[in-house]
C-alpha cells in the first residue's frame, strides 16, 4: 500500500491593498528610529546633533522624491487610490509630530547641553552690546552686499525661490521711493554664505559662541528697507520635487540632457513649505498660495528652518570629547599589507567587511592593477563615486600606462548626477572608454574587473560589492567587498561588461544572478523551495539582510513560505511593507531594523531548504525598481569559512542585537528591543573586533 504524503499547511490568501504596510509611512518610521539616537543621553552631544541633522536631511530627500504624487492628488481632489488628500495628511501628520520632537530636542536639550560644555549659539536677544556691534559689522561687511530685497509689485513679481534655500518674507508699512504701498518683500539668502558664524574670542567672555546667519539677517532686516518700517516677517524655505526624469528614447545625448535637467532641478514643483512658528497667518497663507500648496504642506518650526546646516556647527566646535571616540578600521585581515593581492586571490576568495575593515584593501587591489605591467585591462562600474579623487587618479594613471580602461558610469544616480557627469567627462578626456549602460535601466551593480597576462593565458581578477566605490561612505556604511579570481564569476563579470557596452544579448550566466534577467525569479524560486521543504517537515529557514523590502511578488512569496512553516527573519534597515507576526498571515516572520553608528547597507541572503543551503551577497534591495528597472547583481558565497564568517557577522550578530535593534510588531509599529543583551550591539562588537586604533597604556 502506497504511503500517504503529509497534507500541506493551508495558506491564507493575500490582499496587497490591506495586508501590506504603507511604504511612505514606513520610510518615516525609519527616520523616527534614527531620531532616537539624538535622544540618547549616553551618546556624545555633537553626535546627537549629527543624528538630528541626518533626520532633517532624510526628510528633505523624502519630500523631494516621495511627496509630489501625494501633493498632486490633494490639489486635484482625488478621492480614492494611493495618492489622495488623506494620504498627504497622513504623511504630514507623521512628519509634523517628528519635526516637533526634533525642535523640542534641539531647543530644550541639545543647546543647553552644549552651553554647559562652554559652547553657545546666541540669538539676538542673548547677545550683549559688544557682540551686537560685531554682528552688525559682520552683516554690513559680509552679508548685506550679497542680499537683494525684492519688493513685490506688477513689475517685480514673486522671485524664483530655489529648492531648500533660506529666504525671508517681510511685511512693510509706509510708502516706497515712488509713493507706492507695496507691502510685501522677499529676501533671498545666497547659498555661499555660511549658516553658522563663530564669534571672535574677544567678545565671548571666556566661552565659545556662534550665531546663525538667519539670526544675523533677522536682526538687521530694517537696514535693507531704508525709509520703510518692517512689520511682521518670517524666514521660510520651500522644498521642491527633485527627481530628474528624462525620456531616454527621445534624446540623442543622455549626458547633455541630464546636465540641462540639473539646471531646472532647483525649481521643480513645490511640495513643502517651512516657516517660523511665529509666522503671521497672513504671510504663511500668502506663501502657500504663491507656491500652490495644500494646507497640509505648510510646516511651522520652532527654530532655524534648515537644521541640516547645523552640521557646520559640529565642524566648528573644537571638542573631540563631545564626539564618538575615534574608530580606525583595520586593514583587511585576509589581505597582505605589503604583498601581492593577485597572489593572495590565487589562494582563494577574500571578504572585506566595511567599515570595520578599511576600503584601503579595495584601493590596494586597483593600485596593484594599475602599476602591474602585466595587467592589460581594467573595467569598472561607477554609481556614487563621490568627490574623492583617489580612484579617479588611479584610473587616469592606468590610461597613461597604456591599459584599456572601461568605465560604466551611471549618470542617473539620484542627487549624484552632476558628480558622475564630471567623472565621465574627465575619463573620456584622457582616453578611457566611457559608456552609460542600458537605456531605461540604471546600472546599480558594483564590480571591478582586472585582466592580467600570466604566461600564455589571460587571467581575470574581480571585485564585487554591496556598496559604492566611494571612499567617504565606505567609512560610514556597512558593506561587503568580495575579491575573487574564480574563473566562472570573473567570466560572468566580463560578459556583463560586454553586455553593458554593446547591448548585445547577455549569455547565460554560470554563477552571477543579474537583474532584470534572472535575479527576481531566482529569489522567488529559492523562497518557494524553502517553503516546500518546511511543508514536508524538513528544515526551512530564510534570513535576509537588506535596506528595503517593498517588492510585492517577493513579499507574497515570503508570506506563503512562512505560512507553510518556514522560519523567516528579515533584517531591514529602512522601509519594509511586509507585516510581521500577524496571526494567520505572517506568524513565522520576524522583521527587525538595526540602527547604529554606521548606516546599515550590506545585502545578504541566506536560504536553507532541508539539506540545501545557499548564501548570496547582492547590490540589490528587494524593491521592484531594483528587480525590474536596474542592472543588479547577486553572487553566491561557496567557501565554507567565508560563508560562516558572513553569517556570523552580518546575520547572527544582528539577530541577537539587544541594544540597537527594533522589532516590528503586528500592529505595524517598531519597538526598540532595549538593553536586554549583556554585551554590546552588533556594530559595537564588530568595531571592537576590528579596531586598529592605538591602545592607551
Residue pairs with C-beta under 8 A, 6 or more apart in sequence:
6 535
6 536
6 537
8 535
8 564
9 535
9 563
9 564
9 565
10 563
11 560
11 563
11 564
12 559
12 563
12 584
12 585
14 556
14 559
14 560
14 585
16 552
16 556
19 559
19 579
19 582
19 585
20 552
20 555
20 577
20 578
20 579
21 576
21 577
21 578
21 579
21 668
22 90
22 577
23 550
23 575
23 577
24 62
24 66
24 70
24 87
24 91
25 90
25 91
25 94
26 574
26 575
26 576
26 577
27 62
27 66
27 574
27 575
28 62
28 91
28 94
28 95
28 98
29 669
29 670
30 58
30 573
30 574
30 575
30 593
31 55
31 58
31 59
31 62
31 98
32 98
32 670
33 593
33 595
33 662
33 670
33 672
34 51
34 54
34 55
34 58
34 595
35 51
35 52
35 55
35 98
35 101
35 102
36 595
36 672
37 43
37 47
37 48
37 51
37 595
38 48
38 49
38 51
38 52
38 55
38 102
38 105
38 110
39 48
39 105
39 109
40 48
43 51
43 324
44 321
44 322
44 323
44 324
45 110
45 113
45 114
45 117
45 322
46 314
46 317
46 319
46 322
46 323
47 322
47 323
47 324
48 110
49 110
49 114
49 310
49 313
49 314
50 311
50 314
52 102
52 105
52 106
52 110
52 307
52 310
53 307
53 308
53 310
53 311
53 314
55 98
55 102
56 102
56 306
56 307
56 308
57 308
59 95
59 98
59 99
60 164
60 239
60 308
61 415
63 239
63 271
63 272
64 163
64 239
64 240
64 241
64 242
64 243
64 271
65 241
65 242
65 243
65 414
67 88
67 91
67 239
67 241
67 271
67 272
67 297
68 241
68 243
68 269
68 271
69 82
69 83
70 83
70 84
70 87
70 88
70 91
71 88
71 269
71 271
71 293
71 294
71 297
72 83
72 269
73 81
73 83
73 84
73 85
73 87
73 88
74 84
74 85
74 88
74 294
74 296
75 292
75 294
77 85
78 84
78 85
85 294
85 296
88 294
88 296
88 297
89 296
92 296
92 297
92 299
95 299
96 299
99 299
99 301
100 302
102 307
103 301
103 302
103 303
104 302
106 303
106 307
107 302
107 303
111 121
114 120
114 121
114 317
114 322
117 319
117 322
118 207
118 208
119 207
119 208
119 209
119 210
119 317
119 319
120 126
120 207
120 208
120 209
120 210
121 196
121 209
121 210
121 211
121 212
121 313
122 131
122 199
122 209
122 210
122 211
122 215
123 215
124 132
124 135
124 215
124 218
124 219
127 135
127 211
128 203
128 205
130 203
131 199
131 203
131 204
131 209
132 219
134 199
134 200
134 203
135 199
135 211
135 216
135 219
136 219
136 220
138 197
138 216
139 216
139 217
139 219
139 220
139 223
140 220
140 223
142 193
143 193
143 213
143 216
143 217
143 220
144 220
144 223
144 224
146 190
146 192
146 193
147 187
147 188
147 189
147 190
147 217
147 224
148 187
148 188
149 170
149 185
149 186
149 187
149 224
149 225
150 156
150 159
150 185
150 186
150 187
150 188
151 172
151 176
151 182
151 184
151 185
152 158
152 182
152 184
152 185
152 186
153 180
153 182
156 182
158 186
158 290
159 186
159 188
160 267
161 167
161 186
161 188
161 238
162 188
162 191
162 266
162 267
163 238
163 239
163 240
163 242
163 265
163 266
163 267
163 268
164 237
164 238
164 239
164 240
164 306
165 188
165 189
165 191
165 237
165 238
165 266
166 189
166 195
166 213
166 214
166 235
166 237
166 305
166 306
167 186
167 187
167 188
167 189
167 235
167 236
167 237
167 238
168 186
168 187
168 189
168 217
168 218
168 221
168 233
168 234
168 235
168 236
169 184
169 185
169 186
169 233
169 234
169 236
169 279
169 283
169 286
169 287
170 184
170 185
170 186
170 187
170 221
170 225
170 230
170 231
170 232
170 233
171 183
171 184
171 230
171 231
171 232
171 233
171 280
171 282
171 283
172 182
172 183
172 184
172 185
172 225
172 228
172 229
172 230
172 231
173 183
173 228
173 229
173 231
174 181
174 227
174 228
174 229
175 181
175 228
176 182
176 227
176 228
177 227
184 286
185 225
187 217
187 221
187 224
189 213
189 214
189 217
193 213
194 213
194 312
195 212
195 213
195 214
195 304
195 306
195 309
195 310
195 312
196 210
196 211
196 212
196 213
196 309
196 310
196 312
196 313
196 316
197 210
197 211
197 212
197 213
197 216
198 208
198 209
198 210
198 316
199 209
199 210
199 211
201 208
203 209
208 317
208 318
210 313
210 316
212 304
214 235
214 304
214 305
218 233
218 235
221 230
221 233
222 229
222 230
232 279
232 280
232 282
232 283
233 283
234 275
234 276
234 278
234 279
234 280
234 283
234 284
235 275
235 276
235 304
235 305
236 273
236 274
236 275
236 276
236 279
236 287
236 305
237 273
237 274
237 305
237 306
238 270
238 272
238 273
238 274
238 287
238 291
239 270
239 271
239 272
239 273
239 274
240 265
240 266
240 267
240 268
240 269
240 270
240 271
241 268
241 269
241 270
241 271
242 265
242 266
242 268
242 415
243 414
244 258
244 261
244 262
244 265
244 412
244 414
244 417
245 261
246 254
246 257
246 258
246 261
246 412
248 254
248 439
248 440
249 439
249 440
251 257
254 411
254 436
255 411
255 421
255 424
255 425
255 436
258 411
258 412
258 417
258 421
259 418
259 421
261 417
262 417
262 418
270 291
270 292
270 293
270 297
271 293
271 297
272 293
272 297
272 299
273 284
273 287
273 288
273 291
273 293
273 297
273 298
273 299
274 299
274 300
274 301
274 305
274 306
275 283
275 284
275 287
275 298
275 299
275 300
275 301
275 305
276 300
276 301
276 302
276 305
277 300
277 301
277 302
279 300
284 298
284 300
287 298
288 295
288 297
288 298
304 310
314 323
320 326
324 597
326 693
327 687
327 691
327 693
328 691
328 692
328 693
329 354
329 355
329 356
329 357
329 358
329 475
329 690
329 691
329 692
330 356
330 357
330 358
330 690
330 691
330 692
331 337
331 357
331 358
331 360
331 361
331 692
332 350
332 352
332 357
332 358
332 360
332 361
333 357
333 690
334 344
334 350
334 351
334 352
335 341
335 344
335 350
335 352
335 361
335 364
335 483
336 344
340 368
341 361
341 364
341 365
341 368
341 461
341 483
342 368
342 372
342 452
342 461
342 485
344 350
345 461
345 483
345 484
345 485
346 485
348 639
349 482
349 483
349 484
349 485
349 486
349 637
349 639
349 642
350 361
350 482
350 483
350 484
351 480
351 481
351 482
351 483
351 637
351 642
351 645
351 646
352 359
352 361
352 362
352 480
352 481
352 482
352 483
353 478
353 480
353 649
353 650
353 686
353 690
354 467
354 474
354 475
354 477
354 478
354 479
354 480
354 481
355 474
355 475
355 476
355 477
355 478
355 479
355 598
356 478
356 686
356 687
356 689
356 690
357 690
358 474
358 475
359 471
359 474
359 475
359 481
361 481
361 483
362 448
362 463
362 465
362 469
362 474
362 481
362 483
363 390
363 391
363 394
363 471
365 448
365 450
365 461
365 463
365 483
366 378
366 391
366 394
366 448
366 450
367 394
369 375
369 378
369 398
369 450
369 452
369 461
370 378
370 394
370 395
370 397
370 398
370 401
370 403
371 401
372 452
373 401
374 452
374 453
374 454
375 403
375 450
375 451
375 452
375 453
376 403
376 404
376 451
376 452
376 453
376 458
377 403
377 404
377 405
377 406
377 449
377 450
377 451
378 395
378 398
378 403
378 404
378 405
378 406
378 448
378 449
378 450
378 451
379 405
379 406
379 407
379 408
379 447
379 448
379 449
379 493
379 494
379 497
380 395
380 405
380 406
380 407
380 408
380 447
380 448
380 449
380 469
381 407
381 408
381 409
381 410
381 443
381 445
381 446
381 447
381 448
381 469
381 500
382 407
382 408
382 409
382 410
382 420
382 423
382 469
383 410
383 413
383 416
383 420
383 443
383 444
383 446
383 468
383 469
384 413
384 416
384 419
384 420
384 468
384 469
384 470
384 473
385 391
385 392
385 416
385 419
385 420
385 423
385 468
385 469
385 470
386 416
386 419
386 468
386 470
386 471
386 472
386 473
387 419
387 472
388 470
388 471
388 472
390 471
391 469
391 471
392 423
392 426
392 427
395 405
395 407
395 427
395 432
396 426
396 427
396 430
398 405
399 405
399 427
399 430
399 431
399 432
400 430
404 433
405 427
405 431
405 432
405 433
406 432
406 433
406 434
406 435
406 497
406 501
407 423
407 424
407 427
407 432
407 433
407 434
407 435
408 435
408 436
408 437
408 443
408 497
408 500
408 501
409 420
409 423
409 424
409 427
409 434
409 435
409 436
410 420
410 436
410 437
410 442
410 443
410 444
411 417
411 420
411 421
411 424
411 436
412 442
413 420
413 442
424 434
424 436
427 434
428 434
433 501
435 500
435 501
436 443
437 443
437 500
437 631
438 499
438 500
438 503
438 631
440 629
441 516
441 629
441 630
441 631
442 629
442 630
442 631
443 500
443 630
443 631
444 619
444 620
444 626
444 630
444 631
444 632
445 496
445 514
445 619
445 631
445 632
445 633
446 464
446 465
446 466
446 467
446 468
446 469
446 619
446 633
447 462
447 463
447 464
447 465
447 493
447 496
447 497
447 633
448 462
448 463
448 469
449 460
449 461
449 462
449 463
449 490
449 493
449 494
449 497
450 460
450 461
450 462
451 458
451 459
451 460
451 494
452 458
452 459
452 460
452 461
453 459
459 485
460 485
460 487
460 490
460 491
460 493
460 494
461 483
461 484
461 485
461 490
462 483
462 484
462 485
462 486
462 489
462 490
462 493
463 481
463 482
463 483
463 484
464 481
464 482
464 484
464 489
464 493
464 617
464 619
464 633
464 635
465 479
465 480
465 481
465 482
465 619
466 479
466 480
466 481
466 601
466 602
466 603
466 604
466 617
466 618
466 619
467 473
467 474
467 477
467 479
467 480
467 481
467 601
467 602
468 474
473 599
476 598
476 599
477 598
477 599
477 600
477 601
478 598
478 599
478 600
478 601
478 602
478 683
479 601
479 602
480 602
480 604
480 617
480 646
480 650
482 617
482 635
482 637
484 490
486 511
488 510
488 511
489 510
489 511
489 512
489 635
491 510
492 509
492 510
492 511
492 512
493 512
495 506
495 507
495 509
496 506
496 509
496 512
496 514
496 631
496 633
498 504
499 505
499 506
500 631
506 514
506 517
509 518
511 635
511 636
512 633
512 634
512 635
513 519
513 522
513 523
513 616
513 618
513 633
513 634
513 635
514 631
514 632
514 633
515 620
515 626
515 627
515 628
515 630
515 631
515 632
515 633
516 627
516 628
516 629
516 630
516 631
516 632
519 618
519 620
519 627
519 632
519 633
519 634
520 551
520 553
520 554
520 627
520 628
522 634
523 554
523 557
523 605
523 622
523 634
524 553
524 554
524 557
526 605
526 607
526 609
526 614
527 542
527 554
527 557
527 558
527 561
527 607
528 557
528 560
528 561
529 607
529 609
529 612
530 540
530 541
530 542
530 561
530 566
530 607
530 608
530 609
531 540
531 557
531 560
531 561
531 562
531 563
531 564
531 565
531 566
532 540
532 564
532 609
533 539
533 540
533 566
533 608
533 609
533 610
533 612
534 540
534 561
534 564
534 565
534 566
534 567
535 564
535 565
536 610
537 565
538 609
538 610
539 608
539 609
539 610
540 561
540 564
540 565
540 566
540 567
540 608
540 609
540 610
541 566
541 567
541 568
541 606
541 607
541 608
542 558
542 561
542 566
542 567
542 568
542 569
542 606
542 607
542 608
543 568
543 569
543 570
543 571
543 604
543 606
543 651
543 655
544 568
544 569
544 570
544 571
544 572
544 604
544 605
544 606
544 622
545 571
545 572
545 600
545 602
545 603
545 604
545 605
545 650
545 651
545 654
546 570
546 571
546 572
546 573
546 603
546 604
546 605
546 618
546 621
546 622
547 572
547 573
547 574
547 600
547 601
547 603
547 621
548 572
548 573
548 574
548 575
548 576
548 621
548 622
548 623
549 555
549 570
549 572
549 575
549 576
549 577
549 578
549 621
549 622
549 623
550 575
550 576
550 577
550 622
550 623
550 624
551 622
551 623
551 624
551 626
551 627
552 624
554 622
554 627
555 577
555 578
555 622
558 568
558 570
558 578
558 589
559 578
559 585
559 586
559 589
561 568
562 568
562 586
562 587
562 588
562 589
563 585
563 587
563 588
565 588
566 588
567 588
568 588
568 589
568 590
569 589
569 590
569 592
569 651
569 655
570 576
570 578
570 580
570 589
570 590
570 591
570 592
571 592
571 593
571 594
571 600
571 651
571 654
571 655
572 591
572 592
572 593
573 593
573 594
573 595
573 599
573 600
573 601
574 593
576 591
576 593
576 664
578 586
578 589
578 591
579 585
579 586
579 589
579 591
579 664
579 666
579 668
580 586
580 589
580 590
580 591
580 663
580 664
580 665
580 666
581 587
581 589
581 590
581 664
581 665
581 666
582 666
583 666
590 663
590 664
591 663
591 664
592 654
592 655
592 661
592 662
592 663
592 664
592 673
593 661
593 662
593 664
593 670
594 600
594 654
594 657
594 660
594 661
594 662
594 681
594 682
594 683
595 660
595 662
596 660
596 681
596 682
596 683
596 684
597 683
597 684
597 687
598 683
602 617
602 650
603 617
603 618
603 619
603 620
603 621
603 634
604 615
604 616
604 617
604 618
604 646
604 650
604 651
605 615
605 616
605 617
605 618
605 634
606 613
606 614
606 615
606 647
606 651
607 613
607 614
607 615
614 636
615 636
615 637
615 643
615 646
615 647
616 634
616 635
616 636
616 637
617 634
617 635
617 637
617 646
618 632
618 633
618 634
618 635
619 632
619 633
619 634
620 626
620 627
620 630
620 632
620 633
620 634
626 632
637 643
637 646
649 686
653 682
653 685
653 686
654 661
654 682
656 677
656 682
657 673
657 677
657 681
657 682
658 673
658 674
658 675
658 676
658 677
658 679
658 681
659 673
659 675
659 677
659 680
659 681
659 684
660 681
660 682
660 683
661 672
661 673
661 681
661 682
662 670
662 671
662 672
662 673
663 670
663 671
663 673
664 670
665 671
679 685
680 688
